[in-house]
Amino acid sequence: MKFFIDTANLEQIKEAQDLGILDGVTTNPSLMAKEGIKGDENIKNHYKTICEIVEGDVSAEVISTDFKGMIKEGEILAALHPQITIKIPMIKDGIKAIKYFSEKGFNTNCTLVFSIGQALLAAKAGATYVSPFIGRLDDISANGVELVRQIVDMYNYYGYGTQVLAASIRHTQHIIQCAEVGADVITAPLSAIVGLLKHPLTDSGLKTFLADYKKLNG
Ligand code: G3P
């Protein structure tokens, strides 16, 4: 399973990259705004900087909602760096744009996916990634991980090449549950990724090992 970090924060991206387990980055307009990145040139430069920090795919989202606008924006984003994946919302013109980009050989990430039917359309359009938002489904008492499981099963059944990228992950259990149902990729905040490190028995066990070494070796 690939690990992407879901942020536009450069320090957090560097920290995850230094850990040696990072496979890519996802961003969205809200995450860019959170870092105070505004203006087309600053946004483009920020994407380029992220691509220089990490080795894998970096999702950059279009803000147009019409086909022509998405194509124009997507082409500009893709030209920034070979690692850019064009992130496109799950709307009618978005599906058309994904089909267009997939035929031209560009990587796409179909975002804001909340149902199995939407995931089916994304795969048929040739999306590289489909992003079911599991935390937001949990927020409304639905089951986000169950949707990931359904999409994984459906894609396996039909042999679709689209990778299931579980997004809107809020905590470590989401990551573990996504691994259990066979997600291809998770994108998570740094806190959830490093949270996987933690176990009190690891901490107490290490403390004892070091104390026992010290007893004999000073
Ligand atoms: O990857 C999508 C993500 O950024 C949305 O997360 O926590 O706003 O639902 P959240």
Boltz pocket constraint, residues with backbone or C-beta under 6 A from the ligand:
constraints:
  - pocket:
      binder: B
      contacts: [[A, 6], [A, 26], [A, 28], [A, 31], [A, 133], [A, 135], [A, 136], [A, 167], [A, 168], [A, 169], [A, 187]]
      max_distance: 6.0
